Amino acid sequence: MSRPAAHAAPSPRAAARRAGAAAAVAALAALAGCLDGPLAPGELDRPIIGGRVAVGDPAVVGLRMCVTGGGCSICSGTLVGRQSVLTASHCIDGNVEAGEPEGVGVFFGTSLDGEGTWIAADAIALHRYYDPQTLDFDIAMVHLAEPAPADIDPVVVSDRPLAGDDVGLDIRMVGFGETALGAGDAGTKRTVDSELRSVADRHIFVGTTEYNTCKGDSGGPTFSDLGDGEVQIGVTSRSRGCEENSVKMRVDVFTGDLIWPWIDRFEGPCALDGTCVEDCPRSPDPDCDPCLWDGTCAEGCAAPDWDCPLGGMVGESCAGAGQCEFGICQEGLDDPRVLYCSRACDPDGPAVCLDGMVCDDPDGAGARCLWPGPTPGALGSSCALAADCRSGLCEAGTCVEPCDEVAGGVCPAPLECRPSEVAAIDVCGPAIADPGGCGCRSGGGGGPAGALVLLALVLLARRAAGGAARG
């Protein structure tokens, strides 16, 4: 059976994100004081606290990731198909960067140092939108080079949407992590009972200080009985110092775009084998549509083709729709010259827009993520550098524009046209308090001349103040 590439080459933006993430993770490790040497993949999360050795749960596996020159680390995972394991993206991120799935080994057994079965990975895939800086979309798949032991059945992954009514559900967490932060005893499978504390769009929050997951449990499962027996509802992502409210990725959110397509492309009637099967029971046959996850990048797809390089994400600048992941290059509502990537959204659905954005349809073109204004980079928006502004002019943390270039031709109130503080021109920007206290401003005296008038007023004011002091 032919197999698609494990993962597309990272985009420059993704590489930059991962470089920033590596620095951030190293800083966290130094603050925690719990790691020796460089942080290896999978070491951001913490093993089971307050639990017991799990002699059952044969489908819960240990993962050992080894990167050339970077050492090895331990994570956890779950067998969800005969040759498919579900885990966390940050566990195998370094292996994807190196392009060597051979560095990932999967263990079936109770203790990594005891009896059991090791199977090598031959393909790995992070979620397309995994962000190593925020650890959002922290979910991934591993393909085994050979089927799991015949006496081990895959777990049932729940696709029932979780909601606020599920808060308080009894849960059970399993993993190969430590029993306390810094205990150094990771490598034995343990389980602990707790409860579901809250539900978010892509995450659930669980655990207390006494009963929780810890370092080494990353990628391991959270189970619950939703009415028909125990099923997997979460994947361990992260916790801050093994404290309460550890973060799990909701598996129901990812069954349709990652978990089912990954399993079904390798096994079952709709596998990627060169034959198109139309009536697939769970996910479409990638042999039937070039836009599906088949190892080749197709153009003009209605939805992003996961085989193509990642496009611009929501809020990132663009020059056309083809540069954006979701095919929308949006004009700023306050300045059509400022363009940013957007995506369709549902005002009553899951949050897919950035903080500060709104999901709205102001022109009948469909609801999408919008900056209500000022649009980042446009007149009046906040800035730290000149490059943050479309005009290239940043004054005191605010983007300003030459008065004769303002969108619409008129400097809008409460902004005013006045001499620039960073260039020899008049700009539209926030009013500057008059140092002379006369309550008047030049309406645009024109660059250097206006600046000289302002300087003269300042000198006169200082001289007058000095005379009053001496008197």
C-alpha positions as CSV (number, residue, x, y, z in Angstrom):
1,M,0.0,0.0,0.0
2,S,1.4,3.4,-0.9
3,R,1.7,5.9,1.9
4,P,1.6,9.7,1.8
5,A,4.4,11.8,3.2
6,A,4.3,11.9,7.0
7,H,4.4,15.7,7.2
8,A,4.8,18.7,4.8
9,A,8.0,20.8,5.2
10,P,7.4,23.5,7.7
11,S,6.7,27.0,6.4
12,P,9.1,29.8,7.4
13,R,6.4,31.1,9.8
14,A,6.1,27.6,11.4
15,A,9.9,27.4,11.7
16,A,10.0,30.8,13.4
17,R,7.2,29.7,15.7
18,R,9.1,26.6,16.7
19,A,12.3,28.5,17.2
20,G,10.5,30.9,19.5
21,A,8.8,28.0,21.3
22,A,12.2,26.3,21.9
23,A,13.5,29.4,23.6
24,A,10.3,29.8,25.7
25,V,10.3,26.2,26.8
26,A,13.9,26.4,27.8
27,A,13.1,29.5,29.9
28,L,10.2,27.6,31.5
29,A,12.5,24.7,32.3
30,A,15.0,27.0,34.0
31,L,12.3,28.6,36.1
32,A,10.9,25.3,37.2
33,G,14.3,24.0,38.1
34,C,13.2,20.4,37.4
35,L,15.1,19.5,34.3
36,D,18.8,18.8,33.6
37,G,20.2,19.8,30.3
38,P,18.2,20.8,27.2
39,L,14.5,20.2,27.1
40,A,13.7,17.2,24.9
41,P,10.4,16.8,23.1
42,G,7.5,15.8,25.4
43,E,9.1,17.2,28.5
44,L,6.7,20.2,28.8
45,D,4.1,18.1,30.6
46,R,4.2,16.2,33.8
47,P,3.4,11.5,35.3
48,I,0.3,10.5,37.2
49,I,0.0,12.2,40.7
50,G,-1.9,10.3,43.4
51,G,-2.6,7.3,41.2
52,R,-1.9,3.6,41.1
53,V,0.0,1.3,38.8
54,A,-2.2,0.4,35.8
55,V,-1.9,-3.3,35.2
56,G,-4.8,-3.1,32.7
57,D,-5.2,-0.6,29.9
58,P,-3.1,-2.5,27.4
59,A,-4.0,0.0,24.7
60,V,-2.3,2.8,26.6
61,V,1.2,2.9,25.3
62,G,4.5,4.6,26.3
63,L,6.4,6.6,23.7
64,R,10.2,7.1,23.6
65,M,11.4,9.9,21.3
66,C,15.0,10.1,20.5
67,V,16.5,12.9,18.4
68,T,20.1,12.8,17.1
69,G,22.1,15.0,19.4
70,G,19.1,15.9,21.5
71,G,18.6,12.9,23.8
72,C,15.4,10.9,24.5
73,S,12.2,11.7,26.2
74,I,9.1,9.9,27.4
75,C,5.4,10.5,26.6
76,S,2.2,8.5,26.5
77,G,-0.3,7.6,23.9
78,T,-3.3,5.4,23.0
79,L,-3.7,2.7,20.4
80,V,-6.8,3.8,18.3
81,G,-6.3,1.5,15.3
82,R,-4.4,-1.6,14.5
83,Q,-1.4,0.5,13.5
84,S,-2.4,4.0,14.7
85,V,-1.5,5.7,18.0
86,L,-3.0,9.0,19.2
87,T,-0.7,11.3,21.2
88,A,0.3,15.0,21.7
89,S,2.0,17.1,19.0
90,H,4.6,18.5,21.3
91,C,5.8,15.0,22.1
92,I,6.9,14.3,18.5
93,D,7.5,17.8,17.2
94,G,11.3,17.4,17.3
95,N,11.1,14.2,15.3
96,V,9.0,15.8,12.6
97,E,11.5,18.7,12.3
98,A,14.2,16.1,11.9
99,G,12.1,14.2,9.4
100,E,13.0,10.9,11.1
101,P,10.0,8.9,12.5
102,E,12.4,6.1,13.1
103,G,13.4,8.0,16.3
104,V,9.9,7.2,17.8
105,G,9.4,3.9,19.5
106,V,6.0,2.7,21.0
107,F,5.9,0.4,24.0
108,F,3.1,-2.1,24.9
109,G,3.4,-3.1,28.5
110,T,3.4,-1.8,32.1
111,S,7.0,-0.6,32.6
112,L,9.4,0.7,30.0
113,D,12.2,-1.2,31.7
114,G,10.2,-4.4,32.0
115,E,8.6,-7.0,29.8
116,G,6.6,-5.8,26.8
117,T,6.6,-5.1,23.1
118,W,8.4,-2.3,21.3
119,I,7.3,-1.3,17.8
120,A,8.9,1.4,15.8
121,A,7.0,4.2,14.1
122,D,7.2,4.7,10.3
123,A,5.1,7.8,9.9
124,I,4.1,10.7,12.2
125,A,1.9,13.7,11.7
126,L,1.2,16.8,13.8
127,H,-2.2,18.5,13.5
128,R,-1.9,21.0,10.7
129,Y,-2.6,24.0,13.0
130,Y,-0.4,22.9,15.9
131,D,1.2,26.0,17.5
132,P,4.3,25.1,19.5
133,Q,4.2,28.5,21.3
134,T,0.7,28.2,22.6
135,L,0.4,24.4,22.4
136,D,-2.9,24.9,20.7
137,F,-4.0,21.9,18.5
138,D,-1.6,19.8,20.5
139,I,-2.7,16.5,19.1
140,A,-0.9,14.1,16.7
141,M,-0.9,10.6,15.1
142,V,1.8,7.9,14.9
143,H,1.7,5.0,12.5
144,L,3.3,1.7,13.6
145,A,5.7,-0.1,11.3
146,E,3.7,-3.3,12.1
147,P,0.3,-4.1,13.7
148,A,-0.1,-3.9,17.5
149,P,-0.1,-7.3,19.4
150,A,-3.2,-9.2,18.3
151,D,-4.6,-9.5,21.9
152,I,-4.7,-5.7,22.3
153,D,-7.9,-4.0,21.1
154,P,-7.8,-0.3,20.2
155,V,-9.7,2.1,22.5
156,V,-13.0,3.7,21.5
157,V,-12.5,7.4,20.7
158,S,-15.6,9.5,21.4
159,D,-16.9,11.8,18.8
160,R,-19.8,13.0,21.0
161,P,-19.4,16.8,21.5
162,L,-18.7,17.7,25.0
163,A,-20.5,20.7,26.6
164,G,-21.0,22.6,29.8
165,D,-23.5,20.0,31.0
166,D,-20.6,17.5,31.2
167,V,-18.7,19.4,33.9
168,G,-18.5,17.1,36.9
169,L,-18.2,13.9,34.9
170,D,-16.1,11.2,36.5
171,I,-12.9,10.7,34.5
172,R,-9.9,8.5,34.6
173,M,-6.4,9.5,33.3
174,V,-3.6,7.1,32.3
175,G,0.0,7.7,31.5
176,F,3.7,6.8,32.0
177,G,4.6,10.0,33.9
178,E,6.1,10.9,37.2
179,T,4.3,10.6,40.6
180,A,5.3,14.2,41.5
181,L,7.1,17.0,39.8
182,G,10.8,16.2,39.7
183,A,10.3,12.7,41.1
184,G,12.2,11.2,38.2
185,D,10.1,8.0,38.3
186,A,8.5,8.2,34.9
187,G,8.3,5.0,32.8
188,T,5.6,3.0,34.7
189,K,2.0,3.1,33.5
190,R,-0.3,4.5,36.2
191,T,-4.0,5.6,36.4
192,V,-5.9,8.1,38.6
193,D,-9.5,9.1,39.0
194,S,-10.7,12.7,39.0
195,E,-13.5,14.8,37.5
196,L,-14.1,17.1,34.5
197,R,-13.8,20.6,35.8
198,S,-14.6,22.7,32.7
199,V,-15.1,22.5,28.9
200,A,-13.7,24.9,26.3
201,D,-13.8,25.0,22.4
202,R,-10.9,22.6,21.9
203,H,-9.9,21.8,25.5
204,I,-11.1,20.3,28.7
205,F,-9.6,21.1,32.1
206,V,-9.3,18.3,34.8
207,G,-7.4,17.3,37.9
208,T,-6.5,18.6,41.3
209,T,-3.3,19.1,43.1
210,E,-3.6,15.6,44.7
211,Y,-5.0,13.7,41.6
212,N,-3.5,14.8,38.3
213,T,-1.2,14.1,35.4
214,C,2.5,15.1,35.4
215,K,5.7,15.0,33.4
216,G,5.6,12.0,31.0
217,D,1.9,11.7,30.8
218,S,1.7,14.0,27.8
219,G,-0.2,12.4,25.0
220,G,-2.0,9.9,27.3
221,P,-5.7,9.5,27.5
222,T,-8.5,10.8,29.6
223,F,-11.4,8.3,29.8
224,S,-15.0,8.7,30.8
225,D,-18.2,6.8,30.6
226,L,-20.7,8.8,28.6
227,G,-23.4,6.2,28.8
228,D,-22.2,3.2,26.9
229,G,-19.0,2.3,28.6
230,E,-15.7,4.0,29.0
231,V,-14.4,6.0,26.0
232,Q,-11.5,8.3,25.4
233,I,-12.5,12.0,25.6
234,G,-9.2,13.8,25.9
235,V,-5.4,13.8,25.2
236,T,-3.1,15.2,27.9
237,S,-1.5,18.3,26.6
238,R,0.0,20.4,29.5
239,S,-0.1,21.5,33.1
240,R,1.7,24.2,34.9
241,G,4.1,22.5,37.3
242,C,1.7,19.5,37.6
243,E,-0.9,21.6,39.3
244,E,-4.7,21.4,39.2
245,N,-6.6,22.2,36.0
246,S,-4.3,20.4,33.6
247,V,-5.2,20.8,29.9
248,K,-6.4,18.0,27.7
249,M,-7.3,18.3,24.0
250,R,-10.9,17.3,23.3
251,V,-10.8,14.3,20.9
252,D,-14.3,14.9,19.7
253,V,-13.2,18.1,18.0
254,F,-10.5,16.3,16.0
255,T,-12.1,13.0,14.9
256,G,-13.2,14.4,11.6
257,D,-10.0,16.2,10.5
258,L,-7.2,14.1,12.0
259,I,-8.0,10.9,13.9
260,W,-10.5,9.1,11.6
261,P,-8.7,10.2,8.3
262,W,-5.4,9.1,9.6
263,I,-6.6,5.6,10.8
264,D,-8.7,5.1,7.7
265,R,-6.0,6.0,5.2
266,F,-4.0,3.0,6.4
267,E,-6.6,0.4,7.2
268,G,-10.2,-0.6,6.3
269,P,-12.1,-0.5,3.0
270,C,-11.3,3.2,2.3
271,A,-7.5,3.0,2.7
272,L,-5.1,4.9,0.4
273,D,-4.5,2.0,-2.0
274,G,-5.2,3.4,-5.5
275,T,-8.8,2.3,-5.6
276,C,-11.6,4.7,-5.0
277,V,-14.4,3.6,-2.7
278,E,-17.4,5.9,-2.7
279,D,-19.5,4.7,0.3
280,C,-17.0,4.9,3.1
281,P,-18.4,4.3,6.6
282,R,-16.5,7.0,8.5
283,S,-14.1,9.2,6.4
284,P,-13.8,9.7,2.6
285,D,-11.5,7.6,0.6
286,P,-8.5,9.8,-0.3
287,D,-8.2,7.9,-3.6
288,C,-11.4,9.6,-4.7
289,D,-10.5,13.3,-4.3
290,P,-7.1,14.9,-4.8
291,C,-8.1,17.5,-2.2
292,L,-8.1,14.9,0.5
293,W,-5.0,13.9,2.5
294,D,-3.3,11.7,-0.1
295,G,0.3,13.0,-0.1
296,T,-0.1,15.4,-3.1
297,C,-0.9,19.1,-3.0
298,A,-4.0,20.0,-5.0
299,E,-4.9,23.6,-6.1
300,G,-8.4,25.1,-6.0
301,C,-9.8,23.0,-3.2
302,A,-12.9,24.2,-1.3
303,A,-11.2,23.5,2.0
304,P,-7.5,23.5,2.8
305,D,-5.6,20.5,1.4
306,W,-3.5,19.2,4.2
307,D,-0.9,18.1,1.7
308,C,-0.2,21.7,0.8
309,P,2.1,24.1,2.7
310,L,0.4,26.1,5.4
311,G,-1.1,29.3,4.3
312,G,-1.5,32.6,6.2
313,M,-3.5,32.2,9.4
314,V,-6.2,34.5,10.6
315,G,-4.9,38.0,11.3
316,E,-1.7,37.6,9.2
317,S,-1.0,40.0,6.4
318,C,-1.8,39.0,2.8
319,A,-1.8,40.3,-0.7
320,G,-4.4,38.0,-2.1
321,A,-6.8,35.1,-1.1
322,G,-4.3,32.5,-2.5
323,Q,-1.9,33.4,0.4
324,C,-4.4,32.6,3.1
325,E,-5.1,29.2,4.6
326,F,-8.9,29.7,4.5
327,G,-9.0,31.5,1.2
328,I,-10.1,35.0,2.5
329,C,-7.9,38.1,2.2
330,Q,-9.9,40.7,4.0
331,E,-9.8,44.5,3.5
332,G,-9.7,46.5,6.7
333,L,-13.1,48.0,7.5
334,D,-11.5,51.3,8.3
335,D,-8.8,51.2,5.6
336,P,-9.2,48.9,2.5
337,R,-5.4,49.3,1.9
338,V,-4.7,47.1,4.9
339,L,-5.2,43.4,4.1
340,Y,-5.2,40.4,6.5
341,C,-6.2,36.7,6.3
342,S,-9.6,35.8,7.6
343,R,-11.9,32.8,7.6
344,A,-15.6,32.0,7.7
345,C,-17.1,31.8,11.1
346,D,-20.4,31.3,12.9
347,P,-21.4,33.9,15.5
348,D,-23.1,31.2,17.5
349,G,-20.5,28.5,16.9
350,P,-17.0,27.7,18.2
351,A,-14.6,30.6,18.5
352,V,-12.2,30.6,15.5
353,C,-11.3,34.3,15.5
354,L,-8.5,36.0,17.3
355,D,-9.1,37.9,20.6
356,G,-10.4,41.3,19.7
357,M,-11.9,40.2,16.4
358,V,-15.7,39.8,15.8
359,C,-17.6,37.3,13.7
360,D,-19.8,39.5,11.5
361,D,-21.2,39.9,8.0
362,P,-21.3,43.6,7.3
363,D,-21.8,43.4,3.5
364,G,-23.8,40.2,2.9
365,A,-20.7,38.3,1.8
366,G,-20.9,35.9,4.7
367,A,-19.9,35.9,8.3
368,R,-16.1,36.1,8.8
369,C,-13.5,37.1,11.3
370,L,-13.1,40.9,11.2
371,W,-11.2,43.6,13.1
372,P,-13.8,46.1,14.2
373,G,-11.2,48.9,14.1
374,P,-8.7,50.2,14.1
375,T,-7.3,47.4,12.0
376,P,-3.8,46.5,13.1
377,G,-1.4,48.5,10.9
378,A,-4.0,51.1,10.0
379,L,-4.3,54.7,11.2
380,G,-4.8,54.8,15.0
381,S,-3.8,51.2,15.7
382,S,-1.2,50.4,18.3
383,C,2.4,49.8,17.3
384,A,5.8,49.1,18.7
385,L,7.8,49.6,15.6
386,A,7.5,51.5,12.3
387,A,7.1,48.2,10.5
388,D,3.9,47.6,12.4
389,C,2.2,50.4,10.5
390,R,1.1,50.5,6.9
391,S,2.4,54.0,6.7
392,G,5.8,53.1,8.3
393,L,5.2,55.9,10.9
394,C,4.8,54.9,14.6
395,E,4.5,57.7,17.1
396,A,4.2,57.1,20.9
397,G,2.8,53.6,20.3
398,T,0.2,54.7,17.7
399,C,0.2,54.4,13.9
400,V,0.0,57.8,12.2
401,E,-0.3,58.7,8.5
402,P,0.7,61.6,6.3
403,C,-2.3,64.0,6.2
404,D,-2.6,63.8,2.4
405,E,-2.6,60.0,2.4
406,V,-5.4,59.3,4.9
407,A,-8.1,56.9,3.7
408,G,-11.1,58.9,2.7
409,G,-9.0,62.1,2.4
410,V,-10.0,63.5,5.8
411,C,-8.2,63.1,9.1
412,P,-11.1,61.7,11.3
413,A,-11.9,63.1,14.8
414,P,-10.6,62.9,17.4
415,L,-7.3,62.6,15.4
416,E,-5.9,65.8,14.0
417,C,-3.5,66.9,11.3
418,R,-0.3,68.3,13.0
419,P,3.5,68.2,12.7
420,S,5.0,64.7,12.9
421,E,7.3,63.8,15.8
422,V,9.3,61.3,13.7
423,A,9.3,62.9,10.2
424,A,9.4,66.3,8.6
425,I,5.8,66.1,7.4
426,D,2.4,66.8,8.8
427,V,0.6,63.6,9.9
428,C,-2.9,62.6,11.0
429,G,-2.6,61.3,14.6
430,P,-3.6,61.8,18.2
431,A,-3.5,65.4,19.3
432,I,-0.4,66.5,21.3
433,A,-0.9,68.6,24.3
434,D,0.2,72.2,23.7
435,P,3.3,72.9,25.9
436,G,2.5,76.6,25.9
437,G,-0.9,76.1,27.4
438,C,-2.6,78.5,25.0
439,G,-5.1,75.8,23.9
440,C,-4.4,76.3,20.2
441,R,-2.6,74.2,17.5
442,S,-1.4,75.0,14.0
443,G,-3.6,73.4,11.5
444,G,-0.7,72.2,9.5
445,G,2.1,74.8,9.2
446,G,4.2,72.4,7.1
447,G,7.0,70.3,8.5
448,P,10.2,72.1,9.6
449,A,8.5,75.5,9.9
450,G,5.9,74.1,12.3
451,A,8.6,72.4,14.3
452,L,10.5,75.7,14.7
453,V,7.4,77.5,15.9
454,L,6.8,74.7,18.4
455,L,10.4,74.9,19.6
456,A,10.2,78.7,20.0
457,L,7.0,78.4,22.1
458,V,8.8,75.8,24.3
459,L,11.8,78.1,24.8
460,L,9.6,81.1,25.7
461,A,7.7,79.1,28.2
462,R,10.8,77.8,29.9
463,R,12.3,81.4,30.0
464,A,9.1,82.7,31.5
465,A,9.0,79.9,34.1
466,G,12.7,80.6,35.0
467,G,12.0,84.3,35.5
468,A,9.0,83.6,37.7
469,A,11.2,81.2,39.8
470,R,13.9,83.8,40.3
471,G,11.3,86.5,41.2
